[in-house]
Amino acid sequence: MAAGLPEVAEGVRHGNRTWFVAGQAFAWERPFSKADLRRFGGETPPDGPILAVRVEDLVEKEAVLAAHPGAFFTIPHFDGYSAVLIQLRRVPAKALREAITDGWLACAPPGLTRQYLSR
């Protein structure tokens, strides 16, 4: 889905597959670090592949988390950062597509976003 958006480059950052637009990461694979797992304590962390996706701002982050509580979540490492985590095994395809597109829109240059939205 990410690679289908305009001017996207796929690469690796911090050892994980990452999708960029205009040099900015807007989606990336995000396995849990040992520190992340410790923060879960006795709680079972979400399983399966996890994708991190940028959002416009912290207000948008809260709205996205509230709209999709079954598949979208955050962890303390992301406090104050405009991105959400998505449990890929639990997210409906439409919600995933919207999140990736919104992440791309949050990072793409204004001219490119205008061009994309006007089509």
MODELLER restraints for C-alpha pairs under 7 A, 6 or more apart:
rsr = mdl.restraints
at = mdl.atoms
rsr.add(forms.Gaussian(group=physical.xy_distance, feature=features.Distance(at['CA:1:A'], at['CA:97:A']), mean=6.54, stdev=0.5))
rsr.add(forms.Gaussian(group=physical.xy_distance, feature=features.Distance(at['CA:2:A'], at['CA:19:A']), mean=6.71, stdev=0.5))
rsr.add(forms.Gaussian(group=physical.xy_distance, feature=features.Distance(at['CA:2:A'], at['CA:100:A']), mean=6.23, stdev=0.5))
rsr.add(forms.Gaussian(group=physical.xy_distance, feature=features.Distance(at['CA:7:A'], at['CA:21:A']), mean=6.07, stdev=0.5))
rsr.add(forms.Gaussian(group=physical.xy_distance, feature=features.Distance(at['CA:8:A'], at['CA:19:A']), mean=6.52, stdev=0.5))
rsr.add(forms.Gaussian(group=physical.xy_distance, feature=features.Distance(at['CA:8:A'], at['CA:20:A']), mean=5.53, stdev=0.5))
rsr.add(forms.Gaussian(group=physical.xy_distance, feature=features.Distance(at['CA:8:A'], at['CA:21:A']), mean=4.91, stdev=0.5))
rsr.add(forms.Gaussian(group=physical.xy_distance, feature=features.Distance(at['CA:9:A'], at['CA:19:A']), mean=5.80, stdev=0.5))
rsr.add(forms.Gaussian(group=physical.xy_distance, feature=features.Distance(at['CA:9:A'], at['CA:20:A']), mean=5.18, stdev=0.5))
rsr.add(forms.Gaussian(group=physical.xy_distance, feature=features.Distance(at['CA:9:A'], at['CA:21:A']), mean=6.44, stdev=0.5))
rsr.add(forms.Gaussian(group=physical.xy_distance, feature=features.Distance(at['CA:10:A'], at['CA:18:A']), mean=5.78, stdev=0.5))
rsr.add(forms.Gaussian(group=physical.xy_distance, feature=features.Distance(at['CA:10:A'], at['CA:19:A']), mean=4.57, stdev=0.5))
rsr.add(forms.Gaussian(group=physical.xy_distance, feature=features.Distance(at['CA:10:A'], at['CA:20:A']), mean=6.24, stdev=0.5))
rsr.add(forms.Gaussian(group=physical.xy_distance, feature=features.Distance(at['CA:11:A'], at['CA:17:A']), mean=5.82, stdev=0.5))
rsr.add(forms.Gaussian(group=physical.xy_distance, feature=features.Distance(at['CA:11:A'], at['CA:18:A']), mean=5.28, stdev=0.5))
rsr.add(forms.Gaussian(group=physical.xy_distance, feature=features.Distance(at['CA:11:A'], at['CA:19:A']), mean=6.33, stdev=0.5))
rsr.add(forms.Gaussian(group=physical.xy_distance, feature=features.Distance(at['CA:12:A'], at['CA:18:A']), mean=5.37, stdev=0.5))
rsr.add(forms.Gaussian(group=physical.xy_distance, feature=features.Distance(at['CA:16:A'], at['CA:28:A']), mean=6.81, stdev=0.5))
rsr.add(forms.Gaussian(group=physical.xy_distance, feature=features.Distance(at['CA:16:A'], at['CA:29:A']), mean=5.62, stdev=0.5))
rsr.add(forms.Gaussian(group=physical.xy_distance, feature=features.Distance(at['CA:17:A'], at['CA:28:A']), mean=5.79, stdev=0.5))
rsr.add(forms.Gaussian(group=physical.xy_distance, feature=features.Distance(at['CA:17:A'], at['CA:29:A']), mean=5.65, stdev=0.5))
rsr.add(forms.Gaussian(group=physical.xy_distance, feature=features.Distance(at['CA:18:A'], at['CA:25:A']), mean=6.52, stdev=0.5))
rsr.add(forms.Gaussian(group=physical.xy_distance, feature=features.Distance(at['CA:18:A'], at['CA:27:A']), mean=5.91, stdev=0.5))
rsr.add(forms.Gaussian(group=physical.xy_distance, feature=features.Distance(at['CA:18:A'], at['CA:28:A']), mean=4.14, stdev=0.5))
rsr.add(forms.Gaussian(group=physical.xy_distance, feature=features.Distance(at['CA:18:A'], at['CA:29:A']), mean=6.47, stdev=0.5))
rsr.add(forms.Gaussian(group=physical.xy_distance, feature=features.Distance(at['CA:19:A'], at['CA:25:A']), mean=5.67, stdev=0.5))
rsr.add(forms.Gaussian(group=physical.xy_distance, feature=features.Distance(at['CA:19:A'], at['CA:26:A']), mean=6.10, stdev=0.5))
rsr.add(forms.Gaussian(group=physical.xy_distance, feature=features.Distance(at['CA:19:A'], at['CA:27:A']), mean=5.34, stdev=0.5))
rsr.add(forms.Gaussian(group=physical.xy_distance, feature=features.Distance(at['CA:19:A'], at['CA:28:A']), mean=6.12, stdev=0.5))
rsr.add(forms.Gaussian(group=physical.xy_distance, feature=features.Distance(at['CA:20:A'], at['CA:26:A']), mean=5.81, stdev=0.5))
rsr.add(forms.Gaussian(group=physical.xy_distance, feature=features.Distance(at['CA:21:A'], at['CA:104:A']), mean=6.93, stdev=0.5))
rsr.add(forms.Gaussian(group=physical.xy_distance, feature=features.Distance(at['CA:21:A'], at['CA:107:A']), mean=6.63, stdev=0.5))
rsr.add(forms.Gaussian(group=physical.xy_distance, feature=features.Distance(at['CA:21:A'], at['CA:108:A']), mean=5.66, stdev=0.5))
rsr.add(forms.Gaussian(group=physical.xy_distance, feature=features.Distance(at['CA:22:A'], at['CA:108:A']), mean=6.23, stdev=0.5))
rsr.add(forms.Gaussian(group=physical.xy_distance, feature=features.Distance(at['CA:22:A'], at['CA:109:A']), mean=6.95, stdev=0.5))
rsr.add(forms.Gaussian(group=physical.xy_distance, feature=features.Distance(at['CA:24:A'], at['CA:107:A']), mean=6.18, stdev=0.5))
rsr.add(forms.Gaussian(group=physical.xy_distance, feature=features.Distance(at['CA:26:A'], at['CA:53:A']), mean=5.68, stdev=0.5))
rsr.add(forms.Gaussian(group=physical.xy_distance, feature=features.Distance(at['CA:26:A'], at['CA:54:A']), mean=5.15, stdev=0.5))
rsr.add(forms.Gaussian(group=physical.xy_distance, feature=features.Distance(at['CA:26:A'], at['CA:103:A']), mean=5.22, stdev=0.5))
rsr.add(forms.Gaussian(group=physical.xy_distance, feature=features.Distance(at['CA:26:A'], at['CA:104:A']), mean=5.59, stdev=0.5))
rsr.add(forms.Gaussian(group=physical.xy_distance, feature=features.Distance(at['CA:26:A'], at['CA:107:A']), mean=6.25, stdev=0.5))
rsr.add(forms.Gaussian(group=physical.xy_distance, feature=features.Distance(at['CA:27:A'], at['CA:51:A']), mean=6.85, stdev=0.5))
rsr.add(forms.Gaussian(group=physical.xy_distance, feature=features.Distance(at['CA:27:A'], at['CA:52:A']), mean=5.51, stdev=0.5))
rsr.add(forms.Gaussian(group=physical.xy_distance, feature=features.Distance(at['CA:27:A'], at['CA:53:A']), mean=4.37, stdev=0.5))
rsr.add(forms.Gaussian(group=physical.xy_distance, feature=features.Distance(at['CA:27:A'], at['CA:54:A']), mean=6.42, stdev=0.5))
rsr.add(forms.Gaussian(group=physical.xy_distance, feature=features.Distance(at['CA:27:A'], at['CA:100:A']), mean=6.86, stdev=0.5))
rsr.add(forms.Gaussian(group=physical.xy_distance, feature=features.Distance(at['CA:27:A'], at['CA:103:A']), mean=6.91, stdev=0.5))
rsr.add(forms.Gaussian(group=physical.xy_distance, feature=features.Distance(at['CA:28:A'], at['CA:51:A']), mean=5.69, stdev=0.5))
rsr.add(forms.Gaussian(group=physical.xy_distance, feature=features.Distance(at['CA:28:A'], at['CA:52:A']), mean=5.29, stdev=0.5))
rsr.add(forms.Gaussian(group=physical.xy_distance, feature=features.Distance(at['CA:28:A'], at['CA:53:A']), mean=6.67, stdev=0.5))
rsr.add(forms.Gaussian(group=physical.xy_distance, feature=features.Distance(at['CA:29:A'], at['CA:50:A']), mean=6.05, stdev=0.5))
rsr.add(forms.Gaussian(group=physical.xy_distance, feature=features.Distance(at['CA:29:A'], at['CA:51:A']), mean=4.61, stdev=0.5))
rsr.add(forms.Gaussian(group=physical.xy_distance, feature=features.Distance(at['CA:29:A'], at['CA:52:A']), mean=6.17, stdev=0.5))
rsr.add(forms.Gaussian(group=physical.xy_distance, feature=features.Distance(at['CA:30:A'], at['CA:50:A']), mean=5.43, stdev=0.5))
rsr.add(forms.Gaussian(group=physical.xy_distance, feature=features.Distance(at['CA:30:A'], at['CA:51:A']), mean=5.41, stdev=0.5))
rsr.add(forms.Gaussian(group=physical.xy_distance, feature=features.Distance(at['CA:30:A'], at['CA:52:A']), mean=5.85, stdev=0.5))
rsr.add(forms.Gaussian(group=physical.xy_distance, feature=features.Distance(at['CA:31:A'], at['CA:50:A']), mean=6.09, stdev=0.5))
rsr.add(forms.Gaussian(group=physical.xy_distance, feature=features.Distance(at['CA:46:A'], at['CA:87:A']), mean=6.82, stdev=0.5))
rsr.add(forms.Gaussian(group=physical.xy_distance, feature=features.Distance(at['CA:48:A'], at['CA:87:A']), mean=6.89, stdev=0.5))
rsr.add(forms.Gaussian(group=physical.xy_distance, feature=features.Distance(at['CA:48:A'], at['CA:89:A']), mean=6.56, stdev=0.5))
rsr.add(forms.Gaussian(group=physical.xy_distance, feature=features.Distance(at['CA:49:A'], at['CA:87:A']), mean=6.36, stdev=0.5))
rsr.add(forms.Gaussian(group=physical.xy_distance, feature=features.Distance(at['CA:49:A'], at['CA:88:A']), mean=5.84, stdev=0.5))
rsr.add(forms.Gaussian(group=physical.xy_distance, feature=features.Distance(at['CA:50:A'], at['CA:85:A']), mean=6.50, stdev=0.5))
rsr.add(forms.Gaussian(group=physical.xy_distance, feature=features.Distance(at['CA:50:A'], at['CA:86:A']), mean=5.52, stdev=0.5))
rsr.add(forms.Gaussian(group=physical.xy_distance, feature=features.Distance(at['CA:50:A'], at['CA:87:A']), mean=4.89, stdev=0.5))
rsr.add(forms.Gaussian(group=physical.xy_distance, feature=features.Distance(at['CA:50:A'], at['CA:88:A']), mean=5.88, stdev=0.5))
rsr.add(forms.Gaussian(group=physical.xy_distance, feature=features.Distance(at['CA:51:A'], at['CA:85:A']), mean=5.64, stdev=0.5))
rsr.add(forms.Gaussian(group=physical.xy_distance, feature=features.Distance(at['CA:51:A'], at['CA:86:A']), mean=5.13, stdev=0.5))
rsr.add(forms.Gaussian(group=physical.xy_distance, feature=features.Distance(at['CA:51:A'], at['CA:87:A']), mean=6.73, stdev=0.5))
rsr.add(forms.Gaussian(group=physical.xy_distance, feature=features.Distance(at['CA:51:A'], at['CA:88:A']), mean=6.85, stdev=0.5))
rsr.add(forms.Gaussian(group=physical.xy_distance, feature=features.Distance(at['CA:52:A'], at['CA:83:A']), mean=6.53, stdev=0.5))
rsr.add(forms.Gaussian(group=physical.xy_distance, feature=features.Distance(at['CA:52:A'], at['CA:84:A']), mean=5.63, stdev=0.5))
rsr.add(forms.Gaussian(group=physical.xy_distance, feature=features.Distance(at['CA:52:A'], at['CA:85:A']), mean=4.42, stdev=0.5))
rsr.add(forms.Gaussian(group=physical.xy_distance, feature=features.Distance(at['CA:52:A'], at['CA:86:A']), mean=6.22, stdev=0.5))
rsr.add(forms.Gaussian(group=physical.xy_distance, feature=features.Distance(at['CA:53:A'], at['CA:83:A']), mean=5.34, stdev=0.5))
rsr.add(forms.Gaussian(group=physical.xy_distance, feature=features.Distance(at['CA:53:A'], at['CA:84:A']), mean=5.53, stdev=0.5))
rsr.add(forms.Gaussian(group=physical.xy_distance, feature=features.Distance(at['CA:53:A'], at['CA:85:A']), mean=6.44, stdev=0.5))
rsr.add(forms.Gaussian(group=physical.xy_distance, feature=features.Distance(at['CA:53:A'], at['CA:99:A']), mean=6.93, stdev=0.5))
rsr.add(forms.Gaussian(group=physical.xy_distance, feature=features.Distance(at['CA:53:A'], at['CA:100:A']), mean=6.43, stdev=0.5))
rsr.add(forms.Gaussian(group=physical.xy_distance, feature=features.Distance(at['CA:53:A'], at['CA:103:A']), mean=5.74, stdev=0.5))
rsr.add(forms.Gaussian(group=physical.xy_distance, feature=features.Distance(at['CA:54:A'], at['CA:82:A']), mean=5.87, stdev=0.5))
rsr.add(forms.Gaussian(group=physical.xy_distance, feature=features.Distance(at['CA:54:A'], at['CA:83:A']), mean=4.06, stdev=0.5))
rsr.add(forms.Gaussian(group=physical.xy_distance, feature=features.Distance(at['CA:54:A'], at['CA:84:A']), mean=6.48, stdev=0.5))
rsr.add(forms.Gaussian(group=physical.xy_distance, feature=features.Distance(at['CA:54:A'], at['CA:103:A']), mean=4.59, stdev=0.5))
rsr.add(forms.Gaussian(group=physical.xy_distance, feature=features.Distance(at['CA:54:A'], at['CA:106:A']), mean=6.97, stdev=0.5))
rsr.add(forms.Gaussian(group=physical.xy_distance, feature=features.Distance(at['CA:55:A'], at['CA:61:A']), mean=6.03, stdev=0.5))
rsr.add(forms.Gaussian(group=physical.xy_distance, feature=features.Distance(at['CA:55:A'], at['CA:82:A']), mean=5.37, stdev=0.5))
rsr.add(forms.Gaussian(group=physical.xy_distance, feature=features.Distance(at['CA:55:A'], at['CA:83:A']), mean=5.18, stdev=0.5))
rsr.add(forms.Gaussian(group=physical.xy_distance, feature=features.Distance(at['CA:55:A'], at['CA:102:A']), mean=6.52, stdev=0.5))
rsr.add(forms.Gaussian(group=physical.xy_distance, feature=features.Distance(at['CA:55:A'], at['CA:103:A']), mean=5.19, stdev=0.5))
rsr.add(forms.Gaussian(group=physical.xy_distance, feature=features.Distance(at['CA:55:A'], at['CA:106:A']), mean=6.10, stdev=0.5))
rsr.add(forms.Gaussian(group=physical.xy_distance, feature=features.Distance(at['CA:56:A'], at['CA:82:A']), mean=6.62, stdev=0.5))
rsr.add(forms.Gaussian(group=physical.xy_distance, feature=features.Distance(at['CA:56:A'], at['CA:106:A']), mean=4.97, stdev=0.5))
rsr.add(forms.Gaussian(group=physical.xy_distance, feature=features.Distance(at['CA:57:A'], at['CA:82:A']), mean=5.09, stdev=0.5))
rsr.add(forms.Gaussian(group=physical.xy_distance, feature=features.Distance(at['CA:58:A'], at['CA:82:A']), mean=5.25, stdev=0.5))
rsr.add(forms.Gaussian(group=physical.xy_distance, feature=features.Distance(at['CA:61:A'], at['CA:82:A']), mean=6.22, stdev=0.5))
rsr.add(forms.Gaussian(group=physical.xy_distance, feature=features.Distance(at['CA:61:A'], at['CA:83:A']), mean=6.55, stdev=0.5))
rsr.add(forms.Gaussian(group=physical.xy_distance, feature=features.Distance(at['CA:61:A'], at['CA:84:A']), mean=6.57, stdev=0.5))
rsr.add(forms.Gaussian(group=physical.xy_distance, feature=features.Distance(at['CA:65:A'], at['CA:72:A']), mean=5.64, stdev=0.5))
rsr.add(forms.Gaussian(group=physical.xy_distance, feature=features.Distance(at['CA:65:A'], at['CA:73:A']), mean=6.01, stdev=0.5))
rsr.add(forms.Gaussian(group=physical.xy_distance, feature=features.Distance(at['CA:70:A'], at['CA:90:A']), mean=6.88, stdev=0.5))
rsr.add(forms.Gaussian(group=physical.xy_distance, feature=features.Distance(at['CA:71:A'], at['CA:86:A']), mean=5.59, stdev=0.5))
rsr.add(forms.Gaussian(group=physical.xy_distance, feature=features.Distance(at['CA:71:A'], at['CA:87:A']), mean=5.12, stdev=0.5))
rsr.add(forms.Gaussian(group=physical.xy_distance, feature=features.Distance(at['CA:71:A'], at['CA:90:A']), mean=5.16, stdev=0.5))
rsr.add(forms.Gaussian(group=physical.xy_distance, feature=features.Distance(at['CA:71:A'], at['CA:91:A']), mean=5.06, stdev=0.5))
rsr.add(forms.Gaussian(group=physical.xy_distance, feature=features.Distance(at['CA:72:A'], at['CA:84:A']), mean=6.62, stdev=0.5))
rsr.add(forms.Gaussian(group=physical.xy_distance, feature=features.Distance(at['CA:72:A'], at['CA:85:A']), mean=5.65, stdev=0.5))
rsr.add(forms.Gaussian(group=physical.xy_distance, feature=features.Distance(at['CA:72:A'], at['CA:86:A']), mean=4.56, stdev=0.5))
rsr.add(forms.Gaussian(group=physical.xy_distance, feature=features.Distance(at['CA:72:A'], at['CA:87:A']), mean=6.44, stdev=0.5))
rsr.add(forms.Gaussian(group=physical.xy_distance, feature=features.Distance(at['CA:73:A'], at['CA:84:A']), mean=6.11, stdev=0.5))
rsr.add(forms.Gaussian(group=physical.xy_distance, feature=features.Distance(at['CA:73:A'], at['CA:85:A']), mean=5.24, stdev=0.5))
rsr.add(forms.Gaussian(group=physical.xy_distance, feature=features.Distance(at['CA:73:A'], at['CA:86:A']), mean=6.36, stdev=0.5))
rsr.add(forms.Gaussian(group=physical.xy_distance, feature=features.Distance(at['CA:74:A'], at['CA:84:A']), mean=5.62, stdev=0.5))
rsr.add(forms.Gaussian(group=physical.xy_distance, feature=features.Distance(at['CA:74:A'], at['CA:85:A']), mean=5.57, stdev=0.5))
rsr.add(forms.Gaussian(group=physical.xy_distance, feature=features.Distance(at['CA:105:A'], at['CA:113:A']), mean=6.04, stdev=0.5))
